[in-house]
Amino acid sequence: MKRISWASLGDDSGCPIHVGELLQGTLNGHSHEFFEFVYVEEGFCLHFSGDAAELLMGGDLLAISPGMEHHYWCKRNILIVNILFMPELFAGVMDEIKALPGMGEFFNGTIRAPLVGHLDLQDREEMRRIIESLKKEREQKQVGWELRSKALLTNTMVILSRVTHTRLSRQSSKNPYLGYTLKVVERIEEHFNEDLTVRGLARELGIGPDHLTRQFRQIMGITPTEYLRRRRFARALELLRKQQPVSRVFAESGFRSINYFSREFKVLFKMTPREFKHQVKTAASSAPVL
């Protein structure tokens, strides 16, 4: 297993925070000596760490402890932002940070799996502002930039704590039906915009639909139907962020009715697809700098 050191990052800024945006593909098992936050901008993949298998999609925030082996399984590259930092950054205030729900276990290394939170639209916009501000501080290095970077990262921890404190337990991925689950994931990745059903997927694998649903849920934490639904919405969000017409978005995402798509979108995101497009466009043109 490859272990990545802080020195290997080549960071000579003097501040133990590193921020970078990249296209992440399938990556073999590795660990590192620093803490890592991963924010998923766009895309869809599986993330494995120890006994945990986690579905990642746009809007997910992942927190990984030093020494925690993990790897990505991606059918296609996903766009992520890495925020890397050393624990000495928070000397003097670590007790307060550990008092946040989930943060004590995370920093003490008493949990075996990463923390994962799926952010709502408001928190996603907040994360984008934090990320852009962290980049700006590192680039310009004005007076107090290290202190401001520390404050921005603390804000990220608060967001993560709020959305993950009820999701600390993970199901084991050491299951004889893991192979079936990965095949279903791959099938959905390749054909999510087609008329897929659990019955049809199970028939392809030679098992019963109820059995497939139980095993899939045990490993992934959600049913194949919900996985397919999330995949379709992930694609819809990608297209809407690019200001594509709703009439095109619903069809390319695999929804069969624009009315159903709009109704379900509003239930999930508390706004219509057109309102989401408008919010993204407005945020992109006038988002305040922290």
C-alpha positions as CSV (number, residue, x, y, z in Angstrom):
1,M,0.0,0.0,0.0
2,K,1.4,3.4,-0.9
3,R,1.7,5.9,1.9
4,I,1.8,9.6,0.9
5,S,3.8,12.1,3.0
6,W,3.2,15.8,3.4
7,A,6.7,16.5,2.0
8,S,5.8,14.6,-1.2
9,L,3.2,17.3,-1.9
10,G,6.0,19.8,-2.5
11,D,4.2,22.5,-0.6
12,D,6.5,25.2,0.6
13,S,3.9,27.8,1.6
14,G,4.6,27.4,5.3
15,C,0.9,26.8,6.1
16,P,-0.1,23.2,6.6
17,I,-3.2,23.4,4.3
18,H,-3.1,22.2,0.7
19,V,-6.1,22.8,-1.7
20,G,-6.3,21.3,-5.2
21,E,-9.0,20.5,-7.8
22,L,-8.6,17.5,-10.0
23,L,-10.3,14.8,-12.1
24,Q,-10.2,11.7,-10.0
25,G,-10.4,8.3,-11.6
26,T,-10.0,4.8,-10.2
27,L,-7.2,4.9,-7.7
28,N,-5.6,1.9,-6.0
29,G,-5.4,1.6,-2.2
30,H,-3.3,4.2,-0.4
31,S,-3.0,6.2,2.8
32,H,-1.4,9.4,3.9
33,E,0.1,11.0,7.0
34,F,-2.2,14.0,6.9
35,F,-6.0,14.6,7.2
36,E,-8.0,14.9,4.0
37,F,-11.3,16.4,3.1
38,V,-12.7,15.5,-0.4
39,Y,-15.5,17.5,-1.8
40,V,-17.2,16.0,-4.9
41,E,-18.0,18.7,-7.5
42,E,-19.4,16.5,-10.2
43,G,-19.6,12.8,-11.0
44,F,-20.4,9.5,-9.4
45,C,-18.2,6.7,-8.0
46,L,-17.7,4.2,-5.2
47,H,-15.2,4.8,-2.4
48,F,-13.8,2.0,-0.3
49,S,-12.0,2.1,3.0
50,G,-11.4,-0.9,5.2
51,D,-14.8,-2.6,5.6
52,A,-16.8,0.3,4.3
53,A,-18.2,0.9,0.8
54,E,-19.6,4.4,0.1
55,L,-21.5,5.8,-2.8
56,L,-20.1,9.3,-3.7
57,M,-21.8,11.8,-5.9
58,G,-21.8,15.6,-6.5
59,G,-22.3,17.4,-3.3
60,D,-20.7,14.8,-1.0
61,L,-18.1,15.7,1.5
62,L,-15.6,13.0,2.6
63,A,-13.2,13.1,5.6
64,I,-10.3,10.7,5.8
65,S,-7.9,10.3,8.8
66,P,-4.2,9.7,8.6
67,G,-3.2,6.1,8.0
68,M,-6.7,5.1,6.7
69,E,-6.3,3.0,3.6
70,H,-8.8,3.9,0.9
71,H,-9.4,3.7,-2.8
72,Y,-11.8,4.9,-5.5
73,W,-13.7,2.9,-8.1
74,C,-14.9,5.1,-10.9
75,K,-16.6,4.2,-14.1
76,R,-15.8,7.7,-15.3
77,N,-13.6,10.4,-13.8
78,I,-15.2,12.6,-11.2
79,L,-14.3,16.2,-10.4
80,I,-13.2,16.6,-6.8
81,V,-11.5,19.2,-4.5
82,N,-8.9,17.9,-2.1
83,I,-8.3,19.9,1.2
84,L,-5.3,18.4,3.0
85,F,-4.0,19.6,6.4
86,M,-1.8,18.6,9.3
87,P,-3.2,18.4,12.8
88,E,-0.8,20.9,14.3
89,L,-2.7,23.6,12.4
90,F,-5.3,23.5,15.2
91,A,-3.0,23.4,18.2
92,G,-4.8,25.2,21.1
93,V,-8.3,24.8,19.8
94,M,-8.4,21.1,19.1
95,D,-10.4,20.4,22.2
96,E,-13.2,22.6,20.9
97,I,-13.2,21.0,17.5
98,K,-13.3,17.5,19.0
99,A,-16.4,18.6,21.0
100,L,-18.3,18.8,17.7
101,P,-20.4,15.7,17.0
102,G,-18.3,13.1,15.2
103,M,-15.1,15.2,15.2
104,G,-13.7,13.6,18.4
105,E,-13.9,10.1,16.9
106,F,-12.5,11.4,13.6
107,F,-9.4,13.1,15.1
108,N,-8.8,10.5,17.7
109,G,-8.8,7.8,15.0
110,T,-11.4,5.7,16.8
111,I,-13.6,5.2,13.7
112,R,-12.6,2.8,11.0
113,A,-14.4,4.4,8.1
114,P,-14.3,8.0,6.6
115,L,-17.0,10.5,7.5
116,V,-19.3,11.1,4.6
117,G,-22.0,13.8,4.4
118,H,-24.3,14.6,1.5
119,L,-24.7,18.4,1.5
120,D,-27.9,20.3,0.7
121,L,-27.9,23.1,-1.9
122,Q,-27.1,25.8,0.7
123,D,-24.1,23.9,2.2
124,R,-22.9,23.2,-1.4
125,E,-22.8,26.9,-2.2
126,E,-21.1,27.5,1.2
127,M,-18.4,24.9,0.3
128,R,-17.8,26.5,-3.0
129,R,-17.2,29.8,-1.3
130,I,-14.9,28.2,1.2
131,I,-12.9,26.5,-1.5
132,E,-12.5,29.6,-3.6
133,S,-11.5,31.6,-0.6
134,L,-8.9,29.0,0.5
135,K,-7.4,29.1,-3.0
136,K,-7.3,32.9,-3.0
137,E,-5.7,33.1,0.4
138,R,-2.9,30.7,-0.7
139,E,-2.3,32.5,-4.0
140,Q,-2.2,36.0,-2.6
141,K,-0.7,35.4,0.9
142,Q,-1.9,38.7,2.3
143,V,-1.4,39.5,6.0
144,G,-3.2,37.0,8.1
145,W,-3.8,34.5,5.3
146,E,-2.8,31.5,7.5
147,L,-5.3,32.5,10.2
148,R,-8.1,33.1,7.7
149,S,-7.4,29.7,6.1
150,K,-7.6,28.1,9.5
151,A,-11.0,29.8,10.1
152,L,-12.3,28.6,6.7
153,L,-11.2,25.0,7.4
154,T,-12.9,25.2,10.8
155,N,-16.1,26.2,9.1
156,T,-15.8,23.1,6.9
157,M,-15.6,20.9,10.0
158,V,-18.7,22.5,11.4
159,I,-20.6,21.7,8.1
160,L,-19.3,18.1,8.1
161,S,-20.2,17.6,11.8
162,R,-23.7,18.8,11.2
163,V,-24.4,16.5,8.3
164,T,-22.6,13.3,9.5
165,H,-23.2,12.9,13.2
166,T,-26.0,10.5,12.5
167,R,-24.1,8.5,9.9
168,L,-21.1,7.1,11.7
169,S,-21.9,3.4,11.4
170,R,-21.1,1.6,8.2
171,Q,-22.0,-1.8,6.8
172,S,-19.3,-4.3,6.0
173,S,-18.3,-4.7,2.4
174,K,-16.8,-8.1,3.0
175,N,-19.9,-9.8,1.6
176,P,-20.1,-12.6,-1.0
177,Y,-22.6,-10.5,-2.9
178,L,-20.2,-7.5,-3.3
179,G,-19.5,-8.7,-6.9
180,Y,-23.2,-8.6,-7.7
181,T,-23.4,-5.1,-6.3
182,L,-20.5,-3.8,-8.4
183,K,-22.0,-5.3,-11.5
184,V,-25.3,-3.5,-10.8
185,V,-23.4,-0.3,-10.2
186,E,-21.6,-0.7,-13.5
187,R,-24.8,-1.5,-15.3
188,I,-26.5,1.6,-13.9
189,E,-23.4,3.7,-14.8
190,E,-23.6,2.6,-18.4
191,H,-27.3,2.7,-18.9
192,F,-28.9,4.9,-16.2
193,N,-30.8,6.9,-18.9
194,E,-32.5,3.7,-20.1
195,D,-35.5,1.9,-18.8
196,L,-33.8,-0.1,-16.0
197,T,-35.6,-2.1,-13.4
198,V,-34.5,-4.1,-10.4
199,R,-36.3,-7.2,-11.8
200,G,-34.3,-6.9,-15.0
201,L,-31.0,-6.3,-13.3
202,A,-31.6,-9.3,-11.0
203,R,-32.5,-11.5,-14.0
204,E,-29.2,-10.6,-15.7
205,L,-27.4,-11.8,-12.6
206,G,-29.5,-14.9,-12.1
207,I,-30.8,-14.0,-8.7
208,G,-34.2,-12.9,-7.3
209,P,-35.0,-9.2,-7.2
210,D,-35.8,-9.2,-3.5
211,H,-32.6,-10.9,-2.7
212,L,-30.6,-8.5,-4.9
213,T,-32.3,-5.5,-3.1
214,R,-31.4,-6.9,0.3
215,Q,-27.8,-7.6,-0.5
216,F,-27.4,-4.3,-2.3
217,R,-28.8,-2.4,0.6
218,Q,-26.6,-4.2,3.1
219,I,-23.5,-3.1,1.2
220,M,-24.5,0.3,-0.1
221,G,-27.0,1.5,2.5
222,I,-29.6,2.2,-0.1
223,T,-31.7,0.1,-2.6
224,P,-30.8,-0.3,-6.3
225,T,-33.8,1.8,-7.1
226,E,-32.6,4.6,-4.9
227,Y,-29.1,4.3,-6.3
228,L,-30.5,4.6,-9.8
229,R,-32.6,7.6,-8.8
230,R,-29.6,9.3,-7.2
231,R,-27.5,8.6,-10.3
232,R,-30.1,10.2,-12.5
233,F,-30.4,13.2,-10.3
234,A,-26.6,13.5,-10.2
235,R,-26.6,13.7,-14.0
236,A,-29.5,16.2,-13.9
237,L,-27.6,18.5,-11.6
238,E,-24.5,18.4,-13.8
239,L,-26.6,19.4,-16.8
240,L,-28.6,22.1,-15.0
241,R,-25.3,23.6,-13.6
242,K,-24.3,24.0,-17.3
243,Q,-27.6,25.8,-17.9
244,Q,-29.0,23.1,-20.2
245,P,-32.7,23.3,-21.0
246,V,-34.9,21.3,-18.6
247,S,-36.6,19.6,-21.6
248,R,-33.2,18.1,-22.4
249,V,-32.1,17.5,-18.9
250,F,-34.9,15.2,-17.9
251,A,-34.5,13.0,-20.9
252,E,-30.7,12.7,-20.8
253,S,-30.9,11.9,-17.1
254,G,-33.2,8.9,-17.7
255,F,-36.6,10.3,-16.5
256,R,-39.6,9.4,-18.7
257,S,-41.7,12.4,-17.8
258,I,-40.8,16.1,-17.4
259,N,-43.6,16.6,-15.0
260,Y,-42.4,13.7,-12.8
261,F,-38.8,14.9,-13.0
262,S,-39.8,18.5,-12.0
263,R,-42.0,17.2,-9.1
264,E,-39.4,14.9,-7.7
265,F,-36.7,17.5,-8.1
266,K,-38.7,19.9,-6.1
267,V,-39.3,17.3,-3.4
268,L,-35.6,16.5,-3.2
269,F,-34.1,20.0,-3.5
270,K,-36.9,22.2,-2.4
271,M,-37.0,24.2,-5.6
272,T,-37.8,23.6,-9.3
273,P,-35.2,22.7,-11.9
274,R,-35.5,26.2,-13.4
275,E,-35.1,27.8,-10.0
276,F,-32.0,25.8,-9.4
277,K,-30.6,26.9,-12.8
278,H,-31.3,30.5,-11.9
279,Q,-29.7,30.1,-8.4
280,V,-26.5,28.6,-9.9
281,K,-26.3,31.3,-12.5
282,T,-26.8,34.1,-9.9
283,A,-24.3,32.5,-7.5
284,A,-21.7,32.2,-10.2
285,S,-21.9,35.8,-11.2
286,S,-22.3,37.5,-7.8
287,A,-21.1,35.1,-5.1
288,P,-19.5,37.2,-2.3
289,V,-15.9,36.5,-1.4
290,L,-15.5,35.4,2.2
